[in-house]
Amino acid sequence: MNNTLKIVFAVVVVVAVLIVAGFVYVNKRDKENSVVYLSTGEVYVGKLSHFPRLVLDDSYLLQVVKDTTDPNKNNFQLNPIKEALWSPKHLYLNRDLVIFYGPLEEGSKIA
């Protein structure tokens, strides 16, 4: 009976270690430059992590700005969130408002 208890305890410890290692791996892997499009129409760019919730760090807000010389032309502008009036340390995203998100290519203009 004593050996059975030791085996069960060892299995529980191994499973717990694997679960923790999986969470650490997923969180570390997900911290990459990503774009997030919300149902509100806002587009954010930053380092996205998924666990335990969607968090965007080093984030920027992508805005469309009318060209002052040509009213038919639009320009895109990235504004750092840390320079915003409300300047949060992290952006915690509501999953219900996220339309899509994805990693940025290394060679893209935004990355």
Secondary structure in CASP SS format (residue, H / E / C, confidence):
PFRMAT SS
TARGET T0000
AUTHOR 0000-0000-0000
METHOD secondary structure of the structure
MODEL  1
M C 1.00
N H 1.00
N H 1.00
T H 1.00
L H 1.00
K H 1.00
I H 1.00
V H 1.00
F H 1.00
A H 1.00
V H 1.00
V H 1.00
V H 1.00
V H 1.00
V H 1.00
A H 1.00
V H 1.00
L H 1.00
I H 1.00
V H 1.00
A H 1.00
G H 1.00
F H 1.00
V H 1.00
Y H 1.00
V H 1.00
N H 1.00
K H 1.00
R H 1.00
D H 1.00
K C 1.00
E E 1.00
N E 1.00
S E 1.00
V E 1.00
V E 1.00
Y E 1.00
L E 1.00
S C 1.00
T C 1.00
G C 1.00
E C 1.00
V E 1.00
Y E 1.00
V E 1.00
G E 1.00
K E 1.00
L E 1.00
S E 1.00
H C 1.00
F C 1.00
P C 1.00
R C 1.00
L C 1.00
V E 1.00
L E 1.00
D E 1.00
D E 1.00
S E 1.00
Y E 1.00
L E 1.00
L E 1.00
Q E 1.00
V E 1.00
V E 1.00
K E 1.00
D C 1.00
T C 1.00
T C 1.00
D C 1.00
P C 1.00
N C 1.00
K C 1.00
N E 1.00
N E 1.00
F E 1.00
Q E 1.00
L E 1.00
N E 1.00
P E 1.00
I H 1.00
K H 1.00
E H 1.00
A C 1.00
L C 1.00
W C 1.00
S C 1.00
P C 1.00
K C 1.00
H C 1.00
L E 1.00
Y E 1.00
L C 1.00
N C 1.00
R H 1.00
D H 1.00
L H 1.00
V E 1.00
I E 1.00
F E 1.00
Y E 1.00
G E 1.00
P E 1.00
L C 1.00
E C 1.00
E C 1.00
G C 1.00
S C 1.00
K C 1.00
I C 1.00
A C 1.00
END
